[in-house]
Amino acid sequence: MTPEENEILTRVGPGTPMGALLRRYWLPLLDGAELGPPDGAPLRVRLLGEDLVAFRDSQGRPGLLGEACPHRRASLYFGRNEDGGLRCVYHGWKFDVAGRCMDLPTEAPESRLREAVRAAAYACREREGIVWAYLGPRTEPPPLPDLPWALVPPAQRGALKYQRACNWVQALEGDLDTAHLGWLHSRLTGAGREVAFHEGDRLRDAAVHDPRPALDVRETPAGVVIGARRDHEDARHYWRITQFLMPVYSSVPAIGRQSRAKAWVPLDDRHTMVWEPNWDAAGPLSEEDRRGWKGRVPGSGFLPDDGTGLGRGRFAARRENDYGIDRERQRSSNFSGLEESPPLQDAAVQESMGPIVDRSLERLGTTDAGIVRVRRRLLDAAIHLRDRGEEPPGVDDPRAYRRRGCQLVLPRDADWVRDSAEAQRA
């Protein structure tokens, strides 16, 4: 990858090719519970390099405005959320969820200024406890994607979220990298290495015993599917199927009955909010399962929210304290020396690359084929939108998002694409 391609791939602000691409899609913004009750306190949020304020109006509708009041650019975070809109405390100018000016108390009653003044505002929708934001150009936004985890009620879905202090693409690429499972996430035993975080699921032993997966990578209507084949007992193959869905979604195999996915939402070029839902389409999860990794291991502790819009979801184990690495643990019981928390282990290696990795310096191998294809899918979509005005894949096809990761053991001559599609429907 050239430095110029890397620049296109990673920059998400207004006016950038990738920023324009990302703005064509709905992105998860907040859990509905985070937004609170009607007329509750506004929240600072950052999304795609923009400073924004989210609030719930008197009717319960979610709103998302630019943080700067259009009058004198004071922060609407300090605004009063009252009577259907957000009122700036500086001069009392008031705006509804669509950015329309509701009141100009400092102007004469006959003034027409109110008709011309608008706050920057973006469309929001709330479905099954998730607030979505659309920062794109359409007057009528596209349909919300039919991501399986976003279609189940909140009681059937875990709600873990955490932040990466790095660019969204290098965070996403960790989920597409099947080769690292038997290394970074392994523990040491008397018999050698074993995958640390899936006790009782012996299928994943193949990630240790066969460290050279053969990849079969194919494009789908809204993304890329990566089939990773490893040798398994009885002359069969273990297939680990990973889904990438445009522009920021991934799904890896389930743990038991719970399916797993992630959304890699760019806050800006150097910070990513990771949504890690686990869900069960058959019924409610236990409280422990809804928490996911949060609270289960010491390394998953979080710092307090500092209210800046970049302060939510930060691990207490971070670059400043070397992510809590323990060299004795590394020698005796844990391959990485980090706490047995996959999100924390991934954070340590991904953030160690720097805020935005220089991909022109990489030397890739055969097990990086899925990552290469996803990069190309994103770059092509961004460039075609910029140069030809082509609508990106999946924007108007919500059903194309009804995919999830899976794993299965198949005879050597089996059709993994057909069999994995059947497994997803099961």
PyMOL commands that set and color helices and strands:
alter all, ss='L'
color gray80, all
select helices_A, chain A and resi 3-10+17-22+32-35+76-78+113-116+148-151+154-156+168-176+178-184+202-209+287-291+298-300+319-324+327-332+342-352+359-361+366-388+398-401+416-425
alter helices_A, ss='H'
color red, helices_A
select strands_A, chain A and resi 26-31+43-47+50-56+62-66+80-82+85-87+94-95+101-103+121-127+130-134+160-164+186-189+192-195+214-220+223-232+236-245+249-251+259-260+262-268+271-276+278-279+406-411
alter strands_A, ss='S'
color yellow, strands_A
deselect
rebuild
show_as cartoon
